[in-house]
Amino acid sequence: TLGEIARLVNAELRGDASHLIDGIATLQTATANQISFIANPVYKKYLPLTKAGAVLVDSKMASECPVACLVVAKPYEAYAQLSAHFVKQLV
């Protein structure tokens, strides 16, 4: 759930803590049950169009996120941590 993910990456959750997430994808391809991230402003143009269930963002981008977000200081590091967690679940 988003609540579990928020605890895992030490994020401030802005959204429904019970929302189920089952994977990770890019801003452009993510679906409602996937999480994405934005760490580079170059990809900001994709944020308003994302269909992700949630996005890992920094505090500067949080107000621009149209879906649930997990606010962290370093979105790429949180994404890496979350990726490792999903890989462990598959093994």
C-alpha angles and dihedrals in degrees: 000000000000088000091057091046091050090054092046094054096030093242135158104242119218103185144033110334091202095057110122120234121190104172152002127254142157122279089253098050106029119119131207093277096049133080126220137181141217120206102147120063089218087078094049090103089069096052098082091051100045120124092195119136087231141349131218105229141162121245092264093060099037095090090054095052112109094197135044112304140197109215114214135160093239114026095185092054091048089049091051091050091048092047090055090050092052091048091053089052090056096050 
